[in-house]
Amino acid sequence: MNLPGILNSLPDLLRSQQTGKSAPATSDATASGPPLAVPNGGKTDQANLSSSGLAAAQAASSDVRMEKVQSVRTAIDGGTYQVSAQNVADKVMQSLLG
């Protein structure tokens, strides 16, 4: 198996799946065997939410404290986010004990 060839052809395969057109064959990918098949023949799935589904999704996300999420993201990106091992262990034990 020619893993680098397959990895190099991955963007073309993904692009072809989005557009529905077949991916151009590359010499690296075909040198190791038959061309790779595009799942579902290049067709894509779609899902649409009804207005009630959209309202339910928005209501479920209203519990999220975005300012807290942003501060945690900033700390993670900055490499300053720290988790107390004791707090993690306590939560694990609480979840196991009910």
C-alpha positions in Angstrom: 0.0 0.0 0.0 1.3 3.4 -0.9 0.1 5.5 2.1 1.8 8.8 1.0 0.1 8.5 -2.4 -3.3 7.9 -0.9 -2.8 10.8 1.5 -1.8 13.1 -1.3 -4.9 12.2 -3.3 -7.3 12.7 -0.3 -8.0 16.4 -1.0 -9.1 15.5 -4.6 -11.3 12.7 -3.3 -13.0 15.0 -0.8 -13.4 17.7 -3.4 -15.0 15.3 -5.8 -17.4 14.0 -3.1 -18.5 17.6 -2.5 -18.9 18.5 -6.2 -20.2 15.1 -7.4 -17.4 14.9 -10.1 -15.0 12.1 -10.2 -11.5 12.8 -8.8 -8.6 13.0 -11.2 -6.4 9.9 -10.9 -2.9 10.6 -9.7 0.1 8.5 -10.6 0.9 7.9 -6.9 -2.5 6.6 -6.0 -2.9 4.4 -9.0 0.6 3.0 -8.8 -0.3 1.0 -5.7 -3.5 -0.6 -7.1 -6.9 0.2 -8.5 -8.3 3.7 -8.1 -10.1 4.4 -4.9 -13.9 4.4 -4.9 -15.8 7.5 -4.0 -18.4 6.7 -1.3 -22.0 6.9 -2.5 -20.8 7.5 -6.1 -19.9 11.1 -5.2 -23.4 11.9 -3.9 -23.7 13.8 -0.7 -26.3 13.6 2.0 -28.3 16.6 3.2 -30.4 17.4 6.3 -32.7 20.3 6.9 -34.1 21.4 10.3 -37.7 22.4 10.5 -38.5 25.6 12.3 -39.4 23.7 15.4 -36.1 21.7 15.1 -34.2 24.9 14.7 -35.9 26.4 17.8 -35.1 23.2 19.8 -31.5 23.4 18.8 -31.2 27.0 19.8 -32.9 26.4 23.1 -30.5 23.5 23.9 -27.6 25.8 23.1 -28.8 28.6 25.3 -27.3 26.7 28.4 -23.9 27.4 27.0 -22.0 30.2 28.7 -20.1 31.6 25.7 -17.9 33.9 27.7 -16.7 30.9 29.7 -16.2 28.9 26.5 -14.2 31.8 25.0 -12.0 32.2 28.1 -11.2 28.5 28.2 -10.4 28.5 24.5 -8.1 31.5 25.0 -6.3 29.7 27.9 -5.9 26.5 25.8 -4.6 28.4 22.8 -2.2 30.3 25.1 -1.0 27.1 26.8 -2.1 28.4 30.2 -5.1 26.1 30.7 -4.6 23.9 33.7 -6.8 21.2 35.1 -6.6 20.1 38.7 -6.1 16.3 38.9 -7.9 16.3 42.2 -11.0 17.9 40.6 -11.0 15.4 37.8 -10.7 12.5 40.1 -13.5 13.9 42.3 -15.8 14.2 39.3 -15.0 10.7 38.0 -15.8 9.3 41.5 -19.0 11.3 41.7 -20.1 10.0 38.3 -19.3 6.4 39.2 -21.1 6.6 42.6 -24.2 8.1 41.2 
